[in-house]
Amino acid sequence: MNSGPSGITEAIVALLVPPACREEVLGDLHERFKSPLQYAADALLTVPLVIVSRMRRTADPQILLIQAFALYMSFLGAAWLRDGAVLGEQWRLLRPAIPAAMAMLGLILDDTYANPGRRSSLNLARGPLLGLALALASQGLLWISNPALALPRWITFYGCAMSLLLSSAIRMLFPPVTGRLQGANAPAHWLKQAGVSPANPLAGVRVLKGAFIIVTVAIVGTWMIARATPSKAPMVPVLLVLLVAYQVWKRG
């Protein structure tokens, strides 16, 4: 009689399970082990549910809405600035939404697989970088398989740069929910409430303030780029970086 799953199988399952609940899930699967086939079927049924549950616990709907708006406006603004004719073609509104959705997926996956606890500024940038990689990968596949749905290359690169800056700024202004979790062994009641913003009257004001800052930066930056000469255009990213640095210093 087998005493448990093989080390390789268990390592693969451990890689797929978010770190915050990895020990508990692996322990439960190990206790229910009867055969390699049963273990594989049990893992296939359990792991997706655990991932979805973890996503719900780490997602803040208000912040996700701000992130989604900023990401979509980044690619839409890039298309308008670089080649406005793209917005008059077929699938004009869907095309910027595809890389924005993939970038959003990267942010969600990063929060899902992040270790609970306070995260450094470098770790906060990991999600936007992952989102940028997924956005570029999705556009690369579309360039090969269905160019009608893909954005032109320069628009994609320009939109990725804008989205990286804006999404990083949002994550610095509003740290992910995982930063408020108290570890993998936190009480079940706390974990159930982890995906909801704290019941603080200032929370709504804070979200609105962040949304106002992001929208203002996007509008002003777009206006300046549209009217700047090529020699002055690089000043816009510099101004945005300075704004982010000021907000980080103000919150620190």
Summary of the structure (lengths in Angstrom):
residues: 252
radius of gyration: 21.1
end to end distance: 57.3
largest distance: 75.3
contacts: 768
relative contact order: 0.12
helix: 77%
strand: 0%
